[in-house]
Amino acid sequence: MSAFWSFVDKFESHVCRVLLAVFVTLLFVQIVARQLFGFSITWIEELSVILFVWFAYFGASYAARIAAHNRVTFQLNAMSRKKARIIEAIGDAFWIAFNIVFVIESIDFIGRLKPFVKAQTLGWEMRYIYLALPIAFTLMTIRILQVNYMKLVMGIDPADPDKASVEAAMEFAADEQRAYERRHP
């Protein structure tokens, strides 16, 4: 059961990886077709744009999960961690309110789309393409609530993704240096 929850916890990451792989592959095929064979596959460009938009929205949800959205935090660093968490939660409450309004409005917008409103080359109804909006903003809201639960109830602050990346790079460089020194005494 733990593997299931681990997958769910990284759901947006998995979706983003698949979307990225597919749209990069499609763009590669398009470049090869243009450069080597002198023709363009029109539906690839449209599908790539759609996949990129879905990638961006699911990426925003994943960023909410790992607490990687940009924030002004210098004023929070001067406070106790408990007070800073509460102020962050208040800011997140506004973010959640925005997301809820956005989900409601996007569902209303999708509902008003007529069946003949379709993607130009793929012929797909646009209402299915626009589903990325309510899905991603709902997931983002869930992730914001999840992170706040971790911070306020469990007392766990998510690792700063930038700091974690730098630390991982430094550790990798140190490992490489040690390996080099073992090979060349």
C-alpha positions, 0 to 999 in steps of 0.5 A: 500500500505504501507504493500506492501512496508514494505514486499518488504523492508524486502523481503530477511528477509522473504525468509531467514526465510522460507529457514531456517525453511525448511532446519532445519526441513529437517535436523531434519527429517534426524536426526530422520530417522538415529537415530530412524529408522537406514536409511538415506534419501539421497535427504534431505542432498542435498536439505538442502545444496542447501537451506543453500546456498540460505539462505546465499546469501539472508542473504548477501543481507539482511545484505546489506539492514540493513548495517550490512556488516563488514567494517573498520570504525575507520578512518570514526569515526574521520571525519564529518558524511557528509565526512564519508558518501561520503567515504562509498559511494565510497567504495560501488561504488566498491562493486556495480561494483564487484556485477555487474561483478559477476551477468554478469559472473554468468548469463554467467556461468548458460547459459553455463551449459548443461541440463544434468548437474543435482543435484546428488540425486534430479535430478534438473538442476544445472542452476536453483540451481545456479540462487541464484547467480545473484538473490542475487547479484542483490538484494544486489546491489539494497539494497546498492543503497537503503542504500546510497540513505537513507544516501546521499539524505535523511540524514538517517543513518541505525541503527547499528545492533550490537548496536541496538541488545545490546540496545534491550537486555539492555532494555529487562533486565531492563524491567525484573528487573522492573517486578521482583521488582514489584513482590518482593517488 
